[in-house]
Amino acid sequence: MFRQDLFDPAIEPCCAYCAHGAPTQDGASILCPRHGVMLPGDRCRKYLYDPLSRVPSRQPRLPSFDAKDFSL
């Protein structure tokens, strides 16, 4: 299995998902040991994707069905 098969390539690099950065308590910025305080949308050449930092978006609610919907 190749590394590119594990993660969605459509995820854009940003400091919010970087393994080097840590979010501040208020969540408005990222503390980077290499570049200091960064905005969550920024990125640098030392970016390393950390899948555990990413919070996936919520799935949409499924509509509720009843027996009438499945009858012919």
Contact map, one row per residue, 1 for C-alpha under 8 A:
111011000000000000000000000000000000000000000000000000000000000000000000
111111000000000000000000000000000000000000000000000000000000000000000000
111111100000000000000000000000000000000000000000000000000000000000000000
011111111000000000000000000000000000000000000000000000000000000000000000
111111110000000000000000000000000000000000000000000000000000000000000000
111111110000000000000000000000000000000000000000000000000000000000000000
001111111000000000000000000000000000000000000000000000000000000000000000
000111111110000000000000000000000000000000000000000000000000000000000000
000100111111000000000000000000000000000000000000000000000000000000000000
000000011111000000000000000000000000000000000000000000000000000000000000
000000011111100000000000000000000000000000000000000000000000000000000000
000000001111110000000000000000000000000000000000000000000000000000000000
000000000011111011000000000000000000000000100010100000000000000000000000
000000000001111111000000000000000000000111100010000000000000000000000000
000000000000111111001000000001000000011111110010000000000000000000000000
000000000000011111001110000001000000000110000000000011000000000000000000
000000000000111111101000000000000000000000000000111011000000000000000000
000000000000111111111000000000000000000000000011110010000000000000000000
000000000000000011111100000000000000000000000011110010000000000000000000
000000000000000001111100000000011000000000000011000000000000000000000000
000000000000001111111110000001111000000000000000000000000000000000000000
000000000000000100111111000001110000000000000000000000000000000000000000
000000000000000100001111111111100000000000000000000000000000000000000000
000000000000000000000111111111100000000000000000000000000000000000000000
000000000000000000000011111000000000000000000000000000000000000000000000
000000000000000000000011111110000000000000000000000000000000000000000000
000000000000000000000011111111000000000000000000000000000000000000000000
000000000000000000000011011111000000001100000000000000000000000000000000
000000000000000000000011011111100000111100000000000000000000000000000000
000000000000001100001111001111110000111100000000000000000000000000000000
000000000000000000001111000011111001110000000000000000000000000000000000
000000000000000000011100000001111111110000000000000000000000000000000000
000000000000000000011000000000111111000000000000000000000000000000000000
000000000000000000000000000000011111000000000000000000000000000000000000
000000000000000000000000000000011111110000000000000000000000000000000000
000000000000000000000000000000111111110000000000000000000000000000000000
000000000000000000000000000011110011111000000000000000000000000000000000
000000000000001000000000000011110011111101000000000000000000000000000000
000000000000001000000000000111000000111111000000000000000000000000000000
000000000000011100000000000111000000011111000000000000000000000000000000
000000000000011100000000000000000000001111100000000000000000000000000000
000000000000011000000000000000000000011111110000000000000000000000000000
000000000000111000000000000000000000000011111010000000000000000000000000
000000000000001000000000000000000000000001111110000000000000000000000000
000000000000000000000000000000000000000000111110000000000000000000000000
000000000000000000000000000000000000000000011111000000000000000000000000
000000000000111001110000000000000000000000111111100000000000000000000000
000000000000000001110000000000000000000000000111110000000000000000000000
000000000000100011100000000000000000000000000011111000000000000000000000
000000000000000011100000000000000000000000000001111111000000000000000000
000000000000000010000000000000000000000000000000111111000000000000000000
000000000000000000000000000000000000000000000000011111100000000000000000
000000000000000111100000000000000000000000000000011111100000000000000000
000000000000000110000000000000000000000000000000011111110000000000000000
000000000000000000000000000000000000000000000000000111111000000000000000
000000000000000000000000000000000000000000000000000001111100000000000000
000000000000000000000000000000000000000000000000000000111110000000000000
000000000000000000000000000000000000000000000000000000011111000000000000
000000000000000000000000000000000000000000000000000000001111100000000000
000000000000000000000000000000000000000000000000000000000111110000000000
000000000000000000000000000000000000000000000000000000000011111000000000
000000000000000000000000000000000000000000000000000000000001111100000000
000000000000000000000000000000000000000000000000000000000000111110000000
000000000000000000000000000000000000000000000000000000000000011111000000
000000000000000000000000000000000000000000000000000000000000001111101000
000000000000000000000000000000000000000000000000000000000000000111111100
000000000000000000000000000000000000000000000000000000000000000011111110
000000000000000000000000000000000000000000000000000000000000000001111110
000000000000000000000000000000000000000000000000000000000000000011111110
000000000000000000000000000000000000000000000000000000000000000001111111
000000000000000000000000000000000000000000000000000000000000000000111111
000000000000000000000000000000000000000000000000000000000000000000000111
